[in-house]
Amino acid sequence: MFRKIHSNRDPRDTVYTELKKEFAVYFGKAGNCGREFTERFPKILFGAIIFCIVVSIALSFAVFRKPLPVAVKQRPKSTLKPLNDGFSEILRVGSALKETISLKKQVDSITAKKVMSKTDSLLLEKDLDLLQQINNRPQGVHEHLEKNN
């Protein structure tokens, strides 16, 4: 089972050297044909290179062009009155906070019960909906700007 395998292969022979031996004739012919073509038709080769460069430039500007990023519209400056809007904003946030705290207390008291009745379930669902509506309201100056636009 663990018999040593003996090989008559030369350890200096590699896959590369064997491929080189096998295909050297073909690579030599291709190299000679290429050299003969470049020596015989240098102007045609130069013209082909220039043509490829021009086509590449034309394609890069016409076909493969990335669209320009769309400029972000700047919102028109609204006429905010910081004193009046600031106080009303503070009052609005304060009332929303009071409402959130009272709803949270109700939800906590209902969920603390071991057994809930149908009315408790309905009240809990209504309170959770109200909390979600409060959280989804636009905040602050953004609301004022959206009204003006």
N, C-alpha and C positions, 0 to 999 in steps of 0.2 A: 504494500500500500504506500509506503514512504520510500519507494525506490528512487534513487537519484537518476535524473534523465540527462544523458550525455548528448551534446549536440556538436556537429562538425562545423557549425557556423563560425565565421570569423567575428570576434567581438567588436572589431572596428567597423563592420558593416552596419549601417543604420537604414531606416526606411528612406530617409532623404537621399542617401548615396545610391540606393538601389533605384529609386525613381529617377534620379539624375542619369544613371547609366541607361535606363530604359528609354527615357524621353529626350535625351540630349540631342538626338538627331533632329527631332521636330522643333525644339527650341532654337537650335542653330539655324534651321531653314527659315523660321519666322523672323529671327533677328536679321538675317541676310536680306530677306524680302523687304523688311522695314527700312533698313539702311539704304537699299537700292532705290526704294520709292522716294525717300527724303532727298537723296542725291539727284535723282532724275527730275522730280517735280517740286522744287522748293517753293516756287511762287504759288502753286496751287495749294500746297499745305499751309502756307502763310495766310492765303485768302480764306481758307476753310476755318482757320483759327479765329481770324478777325470776324468772319460771319457768325461763328458760334458766340463770340463775345457780344456782338450787337444784338443777336437774338435773345441772349440771356438778359441783357439790360432792358430790352423792350418787354420781355415777359415779366421781369421783376417790377416794372413800373405800371404795366397794364393789367396783367392777369393775376399775379400773385400779390397784389397790393393789399395791405391790411387797411380796413376802414379806420378813418380818423375817429378818435374817441369823441363822443358827443359831449359838448360843453354843458355843464350843469347850469340850469337856469338859476339865476340869483333871484331870490325873493325880493320883491320891492320892500323897501323899508317902510314899515308901518308907523303910524304916528302913535307910539306908546306914550302914555302919561305914567311915568314910573310911580308917582305917589298914589294916584287914584287906582291904577291897575295893580300896583303892589299890594295895597291894603285889601282890595277885593279878592286878590289871589290868595292872600294869607287867610282871609275869612273862609274862602271856598275850600282850601286845603284843610283848615281846622275842622270845618263841618264834616268833610269826608272822613277825616281821622276819627272824629267822635262816633260817626255812624259805623265805621269799621270796628271800633272797639266794642260798641254795644252789640253788633251782630256777632262778633267773636265770642263774647260772653254767653250769648244765647246758644250758639253752636256748641260751646264747651259744656254748658249745663245740660243740653239735650243729649250729647254723646256720652256724658257721664252716667246716664241712666242705664241700668242693666237691661231693662225691657222697654222698648219704645212702642207707643200706640200709633194709630194711623195719623192722628193729628200731629204728633211729634215728628213723624216722618215727613209730612207735608210741610210743616214749619221749617224743618231742617233743610229740605230741598229749596224752599223759598229763600231762606237766609243765605245759603250757599250761592244761589243765583245772584242775589243782591251783592254779595261780596265780589263775585266775578265781574259784575257790571262796574263796581267801583274801581276795581283794579284795571279794567280796560278803558277807563276814561282817559282822554288826552290830558296831559299835565301842563300846567303853567302857561308860559308865553306862547308855546307852540299852538295851543288851542286858539289863542287870540289871532295869531298869524294865519291859521287855517281858515278862520271865519272871514278874514279880509281878502283872501285869495279866492 
